[in-house]
Amino acid sequence: MKQTIMVVEDDKMIRNLIHIYLKKNGYEVVEASDGEEAKAVFLEYRPCLIILDLMLPKVSGEEFYTWISKQKHNEVSVIMLSAKVRIDDRISGLKLGADAYMTKPFDPNELIAQVEAVLRRTEQLCQKIVYTGLCIMPRKGQVLLYGQVIKLTKYEFDLLYYFMQNPDIVLSREQLIRQIHPNMERNVMDRTIDAHIKKLREKIEEYPSRPKRVQTVRGMGYKFVSNI
């Protein structure tokens, strides 16, 4: 799965330029044009890295960074990008906790090199899968829904992880049950997986009786929908 990078920049031309270079180098890209919008985008996509302009409307880059630092499970790297060129500004940005600080104008290829360097140093931060605000971190055994920790049983966690590894694919009950109960007898298989999915829906769906994320495919099994 591609790593997701968020670009927070109010200048559309600069934002588009960064987007093009990141896509060309194999990254998924999400965008925000101001600090307020960036909060919602962050919670929905949980990016591995943020390229953050400091001089933003509504909520400044510094304020947005402070907001991120107060979020639970805020595993993300930040490259600050700013027209502020004084050494004091650079030092202030790094003291806030940024992984790198670049000034405008900048060379897009240098920015990509910085992105690659930061992600190499923070590789474990990106051990996660995210779809529409639902984030699973297999190494930590944690699940977040729009920033809130969701407590799952081991079976529910394993089931959700398998779903999110295979988005938009119909999975039979037998495929699913073999992931979490490999030695189960066939005669109890169907009702067991249905019970696990019912419990999982109660924890990750807004309306469990009308699920959008984990959908039933009649006569075939279940499907995790990546884009709801």
BAVOLUM-298075 format. One line per field, with one value per residue (C-alpha): residue in one letter; y, z, x. Coordinates in pm, 1 decimal, padded with zeros to 6 digits. Example, Ala and Ser with C-alpha at 12.3 -4.5 7.8 and 13.67 -1.06 7.14 Angstrom:
REM BAVOLUM-298075
residuo: (a,s)
c2: (-00450.0,-00106.0)
c3: (00780.0,00714.0)
c1: (01230.0,01367.0)
END
This chain:
REM BAVOLUM-298075
residuo: (m,k,q,t,i,m,v,v,e,d,d,k,m,i,r,n,l,i,h,i,y,l,k,k,n,g,y,e,v,v,e,a,s,d,g,e,e,a,k,a,v,f,l,e,y,r,p,c,l,i,i,l,d,l,m,l,p,k,v,s,g,e,e,f,y,t,w,i,s,k,q,k,h,n,e,v,s,v,i,m,l,s,a,k,v,r,i,d,d,r,i,s,g,l,k,l,g,a,d,a,y,m,t,k,p,f,d,p,n,e,l,i,a,q,v,e,a,v,l,r,r,t,e,q,l,c,q,k,i,v,y,t,g,l,c,i,m,p,r,k,g,q,v,l,l,y,g,q,v,i,k,l,t,k,y,e,f,d,l,l,y,y,f,m,q,n,p,d,i,v,l,s,r,e,q,l,i,r,q,i,h,p,n,m,e,r,n,v,m,d,r,t,i,d,a,h,i,k,k,l,r,e,k,i,e,e,y,p,s,r,p,k,r,v,q,t,v,r,g,m,g,y,k,f,v,s,n,i)
c2: (00000.0,00344.3,00589.0,00887.3,01241.1,01548.4,01884.9,02185.0,02493.3,02789.4,02870.0,02649.7,02657.0,02546.0,02282.6,02143.2,02139.7,01941.9,01707.2,01628.8,01549.5,01333.9,01134.0,01088.4,00937.9,00687.7,00852.6,00894.8,01265.5,01446.9,01824.3,02110.8,02482.1,02613.8,02500.2,02441.8,02214.4,02036.4,01913.9,01727.2,01586.4,01465.2,01276.6,01115.8,01005.1,00974.9,01054.7,00930.6,01275.6,01634.0,01904.9,02212.4,02575.3,02797.0,03107.1,02976.2,03143.5,03069.9,02855.7,02911.3,02630.9,02663.2,02640.8,02337.9,02167.8,02235.6,02085.4,01770.9,01732.4,01723.9,01447.3,01095.2,00856.0,01137.1,00929.6,01160.0,01332.5,01699.7,01896.9,02268.9,02475.9,02850.7,03188.6,03272.0,03256.1,03392.4,03147.1,03223.9,03107.9,02787.6,02718.3,02789.2,02544.9,02270.6,02336.5,02283.1,01929.9,01940.9,01671.8,01918.7,02285.5,02415.9,02771.4,02908.9,02916.8,02553.8,02287.0,02014.6,01747.3,01859.3,01840.7,01483.1,01397.1,01540.6,01338.5,01016.7,01091.1,01165.7,00855.4,00637.0,00766.1,00724.4,00410.6,00248.1,00541.8,00430.6,00075.5,00142.1,00111.3,00393.6,00416.3,00707.1,00783.8,00419.4,00347.3,00013.2,-00012.9,-00384.2,-00353.2,-00163.4,-00365.2,-00042.0,00083.1,00446.9,00587.0,00958.3,00978.1,00783.6,00451.8,00157.0,-00142.5,-00471.8,-00831.5,-01028.8,-01196.3,-00863.7,-00706.4,-00995.1,-00986.1,-00610.7,-00631.6,-00898.5,-00692.7,-00380.4,-00575.0,-00686.0,-00384.6,-00399.9,-00776.0,-01019.8,-01262.4,-01583.5,-01684.0,-01970.3,-01734.3,-01506.6,-01777.0,-01941.2,-01613.6,-01609.8,-01968.2,-02192.7,-02514.3,-02451.2,-02718.8,-02629.5,-02676.5,-02381.7,-02166.7,-01953.1,-01845.7,-01773.0,-01535.3,-01365.7,-01304.0,-01156.4,-00927.6,-00813.5,-00711.2,-00546.4,-00342.7,-00219.7,-00067.0,00078.3,00158.8,00476.7,00278.6,-00092.0,-00202.8,-00021.4,-00088.2,00097.0,-00028.3,-00403.1,-00499.3,-00831.0,-00973.6,-01209.2,-01569.3,-01491.2,-01341.4,-00997.2,-00701.9,-00416.8,-00094.6,00136.6,00454.6,00536.9)
c3: (00000.0,-00093.0,00178.1,00214.3,00233.7,00314.2,00156.8,00354.2,00139.4,00054.6,-00275.9,-00533.9,-00783.3,-00520.7,-00389.3,-00739.3,-00808.3,-00490.3,-00565.6,-00912.8,-00786.8,-00500.8,-00729.1,-00979.7,-00701.6,-00600.2,-00304.6,-00235.1,-00185.6,00005.2,00030.5,00245.6,00168.6,00525.5,00879.9,00963.4,00664.9,00746.2,01079.5,00910.8,00640.2,00901.4,01098.2,00785.2,00616.7,00898.1,00664.3,00724.4,00656.8,00627.9,00413.3,00603.6,00496.4,00803.7,00668.4,00634.0,00656.3,00940.4,01144.0,01105.9,01035.3,01384.6,01540.2,01328.5,01428.9,01796.3,01744.6,01593.7,01883.5,02124.1,01936.8,02071.0,01856.7,01634.1,01460.2,01172.7,01040.1,00937.8,00687.4,00734.1,00416.8,00461.6,00312.1,00650.9,00575.3,00890.2,01087.9,01396.2,01209.2,01101.7,01458.0,01592.8,01345.9,01436.4,01807.2,01761.3,01656.5,01275.6,01106.5,00846.8,00749.7,00391.9,00265.6,-00041.7,-00324.4,-00326.1,-00569.4,-00595.9,-00633.5,-00309.4,-00139.6,-00262.3,-00129.1,00210.3,00205.5,00133.6,00403.9,00668.0,00581.8,00604.4,00956.0,01063.8,00871.7,01158.0,01175.5,00840.8,00943.9,00915.6,00679.8,00658.7,00486.6,00546.4,00903.2,01004.4,01084.8,01185.0,01316.5,01317.8,01500.1,01784.2,01780.3,01770.7,01575.9,01551.0,01414.2,01339.0,01612.3,01875.9,02000.1,01920.2,02151.9,01965.5,02071.0,01912.8,01673.5,01575.4,01522.0,01305.1,01105.3,01045.8,00952.0,00692.1,00554.0,00525.8,00356.0,00094.3,00031.0,-00213.4,-00258.4,-00173.2,00091.7,00173.0,00526.7,00494.6,00393.4,00687.0,00946.8,00844.2,00932.2,01290.8,01374.8,01148.2,01324.7,01353.7,01242.1,00936.1,01103.3,01340.3,01095.4,00943.8,01261.4,01431.0,01160.4,01147.3,01522.6,01498.4,01213.2,01402.8,01697.1,01467.9,01294.7,01630.5,01691.4,01351.5,01175.9,01234.9,01187.1,01246.2,01112.1,00782.4,00746.7,00490.2,00568.0,00605.9,00363.3,00316.0,-00036.0,-00049.4,-00115.7,-00134.2,00189.7,00297.2,00147.4,00313.3,00122.0,00108.0,-00005.6,00180.2)
c1: (00000.0,00132.3,00236.0,00003.6,00140.0,-00067.7,00015.6,-00109.1,-00054.0,-00279.4,-00106.2,-00279.9,00007.4,00260.3,00018.9,-00034.1,00341.6,00412.6,00121.8,00257.1,00608.3,00482.2,00250.3,00532.0,00742.7,00477.5,00301.1,-00068.4,-00145.7,-00419.9,-00446.4,-00569.9,-00562.0,-00583.0,-00520.6,-00887.2,-00945.2,-00618.3,-00758.6,-01043.2,-00816.1,-00567.3,-00832.9,-00975.3,-00652.1,-00393.0,-00098.8,00254.8,00398.1,00273.1,00430.9,00316.8,00319.4,00346.8,00170.0,-00185.9,-00528.1,-00773.4,-00533.2,-00158.5,00083.7,00229.4,-00118.3,-00204.9,00120.2,00043.1,-00303.7,-00150.5,00089.2,-00206.8,-00388.9,-00374.8,-00174.8,-00047.9,00219.9,00317.4,00628.7,00628.4,00832.3,00774.7,00774.9,00785.4,00870.0,01021.5,01391.8,01554.9,01763.5,01551.0,01239.4,01412.5,01525.4,01175.0,01022.5,01265.4,01217.3,00843.1,00935.3,00943.6,01152.7,01280.9,01245.1,01262.9,01230.6,01054.7,01135.4,01241.1,01356.0,01085.5,01352.5,01514.6,01175.2,01130.7,01477.1,01376.0,01052.7,01243.2,01501.1,01237.3,01033.1,01343.1,01406.1,01044.8,00952.7,00763.5,00519.9,00379.8,00294.2,-00078.4,-00374.6,-00627.2,-00965.5,-01205.6,-01105.5,-01059.4,-00694.1,-00541.9,-00185.1,-00098.1,00235.2,00070.9,-00248.5,-00451.4,-00751.1,-00859.6,-01184.1,-01143.6,-00881.2,-01074.1,-00937.9,-01166.2,-01128.4,-01154.6,-01113.9,-00830.5,-01074.2,-01234.4,-00891.8,-00769.4,-01091.7,-01072.2,-00702.5,-00777.6,-01066.1,-00849.7,-00571.8,-00825.4,-01050.2,-01341.0,-01301.3,-01580.7,-01452.4,-01637.8,-01723.2,-01476.8,-01192.9,-01267.3,-01304.0,-00976.1,-00801.9,-00923.9,-01033.3,-00822.4,-00924.2,-01295.6,-01541.1,-01745.5,-02083.9,-02027.0,-01832.1,-02106.6,-02281.3,-01946.5,-01823.4,-02164.4,-02145.1,-01793.9,-01897.1,-02205.7,-01986.1,-01730.0,-02001.5,-02127.5,-01784.5,-01687.5,-02016.1,-02216.0,-02536.9,-02459.2,-02798.4,-02718.2,-02344.6,-02137.7,-01786.4,-01848.4,-02122.2,-02298.5,-02286.9,-02583.5,-02490.4,-02118.1,-01987.4,-01871.8,-01686.6,-01496.0,-01572.4,-01271.1,-01445.7,-01765.8)
END
